[in-house]
Amino acid sequence: MRVLHRPVRHGDRHRPSSARRQTHSPDFREERRQLPLPLPPSAIFFSGSVSLPVSFPDSNMAAPPSYLLPPSPPCARARRRGRDCRSKNCSFMCFCFSSGIMDTRQQSKIIYSWYGKPTNSDRKLRTLQYKGILIKSERSRKERCIQLGDFVLVEGENADQPFVAQLLDLYEDGAEQKHAVVQWFSHISEIPKNKQKLLKRRISSQEVFFDKVSGYDTDIAVETIIDSVLVIPLRLKDELPTRLKKEKIFCVKQSWDGKCFKALSPHTFSKLNEANRKEDGIPNSFNSFVPSDIISSAKKETKKAGSSATKTKNVEMEIESKHSASKSSLSKKRHSLRVANGIKNPTARKKLELNSPTRSPKSKLLEQEDIWALLDDDCDSQLLKPTAIKRKVKFTEVLSSPPKITCANDKLKSVFGTAEDQEVLSGTLRLSPYRKLEDSNEKVRSLNMEVDAIVLTGHKELGSQSPAVTPRSRRTCTQETSTRIAEQISLLNMLESKEEEDFLSSSDGSYSSSSEEEDSDVSCTPEKKTKPSRMFSTPKSSRKPSVHTPAKTPKKTPLPGTPRTPRNATPEIPRRSHAAQKPTSVLEEARLRLHVSAVPESLPCREEEFQDIYNFVESKLIDGTGGCMYISGVPGTGKTATVHEVIRCLQRATEDDDLPSFQFIEINGMKLTDPHQAYVQILELLTGQKVTATHAAVLLANLFCTPGPKRKTTVLVVDELDLLWTRKQNVMYNLFDWPTQKHSKLIILAIANTMDLPERIMMNRVSSRLGLTRMSFQPYTYKQLQQIISSRLNSVKAFEEDAIQLVSRKVAALSGDARRCLDICRRAAEICEFSSQKSTDEIVRMTHITQAIDEMFSSPYIQAIRNASLHEQIFFKAILAEFRRVGVEEATVQQVYRQHIALCRMEGMQSPTVSDILAICARLGACRLLLLESSSKYLHMRVRLNISQDDVMYALKDD
Amino acid sequence: MNKRKLKESSGTDGECISQVQKMLRERLCHHRAMGKLFGIDQQYKHLLELLKQTTVCGESNSALIIGPRGSGKTALLNRVLKDLREMKQVKENLLEVHLNGLLQTNDKVALKEITRQLHLENVVGDKVFGSFAENLAFLLEALRKGNRTSSCPVLFVLDEFDLFVHHKNQTLLYNLFDISQSAQTPVTVIGLTCRQDILELLEKRVKSRFSHRRIYLMNSFAFKQYIRIFKEQLSLPAEFPDKAFAQKWNSNIQLLTEDKTVQDILQNLFHYSKDLRSLNFLLMLAVSNVTVRHPLITASDLQEASKQYRMDSKANIVHEFQKFIQRKAHCMYNFEKPVVMKAFEHLLQLELVKPIERPSVRSQREYLLMELLLDNNQIMDALQAYPNCPTDVKQWAASSLSWL
């Protein structure tokens, strides 16, 4: 039996010697610099003495690359899952990444090991096949045996929905990686909306479909298996037995092949049934393992329950149990914990702090400080500072009792069903590690081993004791198992809520619920302060206040707090009170159709570009690969519209099952406040999570760089790409790097205005990743514009043919911007409507178009000068005269003033005062007819024209 | 003439006068909703039509109102909005967001203000929390969810539009214009600015999304209209309580408009600037002179006001401080150094002279290069207006400034 060791924060004995060395890597030093308090080395390693040789043969590992850059796929995978260290490199990466990103997951180690001897081996492929796998959670002492044919939950990328699958094969390949071949089951939410209608019946959330869609990869890593479940095959008309309704049991009635639903064939039905029956035969698949001696000791210790020491521990135990609770409530919590980074997890910190009093009194004070320093540090260092967190984990490990026992205890409680028992137990259980606390690492280790052994022996006994072990019929078995699960979950929930209440009452109202804290990553400043205080004010820990340095955290903490944006606020504009008026006349109808926002039935004149983009995306979709395409063109040439049209067509195609389905998301550089917000938006659109930019970057890198089962292709449209430019260009780099990853299945369509953007602003490494798939949209020619207008107007006869041509020619000559063209037409329709109030049958003619064009294109300057007051005009003349005299296109006000007076004398007018002149000057400057210096220079202020002299002359001549 | 009028109006009581004062002052200063619009009927119609399209049909639009300062941009908009609100289909069917470039100096502040004025759901009390990114995402989401037929139209008024152009990336403008060009919540974006070159300041993708409707206010009226405006601004309405007084007042105004001196004054003002704000200012000064003993505006009142209004500030100062110049002119022989220096400092303070470079510590004050911030004409004018000017100053002026 091979045992995989995953690097785990709590399991100190698995810390490789390299891990120690790693703390001296440059990253670590960087970490140190950011610590609020200088830490003596001893403080960092005071608990790290437990370093044992384990299966990490390579100790000379290079420092990890920058965290922001996407790491190589296995490492990223490790980062996400935090538990496979199959390759050598990986073992190291696991440490640095997992600790930073999701330490919660590693609070217990889960070991996947084969069940039994290899049944079959293939020499050629160098694979060994097995008939079952043991999933052992180190801390909770849970061990599940999943055999071939069993149904399992497999981690999906979305937290809420683990996939359901049936194990078909288990094998280990040449690289010692464990694989499983599965038969997928689709949940209703995985089936496209439009296909759901085919069912014509209500689907309960427990129903899954036998998945016959060919596109999905059935070979998964064993480590993605979360738990086993029951899937009951039912006839189509059968209802799920009501008593099972609330359980974590699935039923399957139909199969789904991507196109239609079919009833299960008798063959599959019987096979599924068989699988279920077989499952009953395995007695221990769901059992928890509790050493019997622990139970007995628990009973003995009941009297001690009142003592303060026990109380402290109780608190701790509860918290511990909460941890395990969150674990056992399957993948949702598992995922959420993983997502919420470890520092944010209040329970983790609480536990830490509560543990501390159990240290030997001598070093207590000093260590407290260290802990605080570390905690502070943790607060500061978020996901990207893994070493600090790792250290924290280290010492908690030694300070606290071995977590396994507590978890076993947790299981105990689930068996016994009362929280009180558990409290007592927690007290007793803690005793043994205390005694040995001062012992050498070796002893601690041996203790752990000992406990392991105890637990293992206990498991057998309990297994036979437990009433639900050998059920007679399949039904009863499932029922009982499920009731037990439900019981357990509800209990845990109860405990959880109780614990929350405790903290609520002890701290202040600011602490609403831990889960809320966990996912509120967005603004973390107030939390940082409230958390420590909360820990202090826990009344249950009676010893603590004396121990802690009270100066550090004053009690006031719950800052009046920036109430964050109400979470449930729905972004919505109020409805209008009167219904919008329908267009009454032809012209109004035309105007609506010509509005840029109106979505035309088809996009004329971009057929070629449309086809190119469509082919590109389609081919990538079919291949299941990723790729980038860069689309450029001046504004208003239909780039975004074409891309949207392509997406619409593709979506239609997937509805008709011509193409594999995909997920479409879109971001716009201009709608982001900061380039890094792109990550946040993409992640939110993909999974609905709201996290900070850095965290989102990490999660996205995970998502795209790890091979996920059943992942859909994602089509990402990045509009206004140039706005995503940053100095280091890491946003662009990441965006274009993801598609190149093997498993990303990401297709990026990047849109920007400039054709040479990749060469101009991108670094080589970015533009190289963008690739050479480019397309540029040429400005529309007049014929195209004409066609666009005609197609939009369609049957509405509101425009003269010539009028349309005039607009098109005019716009094509200027910019080729379709938006402008449509705007002019709309304005012309308005003018037409305006001028012909009486005769309703007016259509837009040349004159209207000319008027609209004049309105939109006429230079405002000439009109402005013509409408200026007399002295303002004379001032212009004076400027021109002065320019001519000096020969430079710049003059001071004083010079112009003299000219002005001279001109006034010529015309026989009263000459203005200097103040008048300056007022005139300021007025013209405000309109930007003149360019002025700052007015502090008074008469010596320099004046320049903002228009050409010819224009001014032209404007003045007519008078 | 003055006396005659005094006698005539001896019967009128002070109440009438105070009412007149109140009414006219309100009209002249407080040109909010009641301000009449002169010569911009077409623009008025255009804007009203534009807003009606948005509110009634749910059509998105964007427009800029461009015109020099004091040309009545805000008055026009306010008038249109007032009329619009009185319409039946529009009543409570329009959300208004007013922003001012001088107040919302960056997009972050502007976004918060928009959210606040729209009373979106993330407004807590009267405040908007959350980061810039959150707010933007929230607002965009809110606007995206709406559609043409069902959501309440939103009117964005951006006063001092040119200042919004300088915001980073023009994010706000891009988004507003983008909404106005896409099938989302119907919005109308109205920008008010005095800069004629505003369109050149827009980034090209922002410019492309702007619908290029520009409403120009040019003060494009002739002098005849100007006189009429003058008359209308001063006339009392028919609903004035004391009919007799109103009639007398109005006939007096009619006489004034035909008066030659008044016309000259107005002509002069008209030549300098055509904006109505300056006219209002002038009238304000004149109206302020109306008392019980002096119940009707006279031509001389206006003359006085225009004199006050168009006073050359520097010339005034020059007049008062001519003696310092005189001293300075004499300094070569007569005065002691401290006295001259004192006089010199006074001139500096009044900004009549100004050092060319920044005063550095090293150079001595006596040898600083100075710049005269006066025109020769101003000095000559001042000297003429100053009767007791010593002759040698006059001589100096005549000799050294005579080339003019």
Interface residues (C-beta under 8 A of the other chain):
Chain A: V522 S523 T562 P563 R564 T565 P566 A569 T570 P571 E572 I573 P574 R575 R576 S577 H578 A579 A580 Q581 P583 E588 R591 L592 H595 V596 S597 A598 V599 V634 P635 G636 M670 K671 L672 T673 D674 Q677 V680 Q681 E720 L723 N753 D817 R819 R820 D823 I824 R826 R827 E830 F834 E855 M856 P860 Y861 Q863 A864 R866 N867 A868 S869 L870 H871 E872 Q894 Y897 R898 I901 M909 Q910 P912 T913 V914 S915 D916 A919 I920 R923 A926 C927 R928 L929 Y938 L939 H940 N946
Chain B: K45 E49 Q53 V56 C57 G58 E59 S60 I66 P68 R69 Q89 E92 N93 L95 D107 K108 L118 L120 E121 N122 V124 V128 F129 G130 S131 F132 A133 E134 N135 L136 A137 F138 L139 L140 E141 A142 L143 K145 G146 R148 T149 S150 S151 C152 P153 V154 N169 T171 Y174 N175 D178 Q181 S182 A183 Q184 T185 P186 C194 R195 Q196 D197 K204 R205 K207 S208 R209 S211 H212 R213 R214 Y216 M218 N219 S220 N268 F270 H271 Y272 S273 K274 R310 M311 D312 S313 K314 A315 E351 K354 E371 L373 L374 D375 N377 Q378
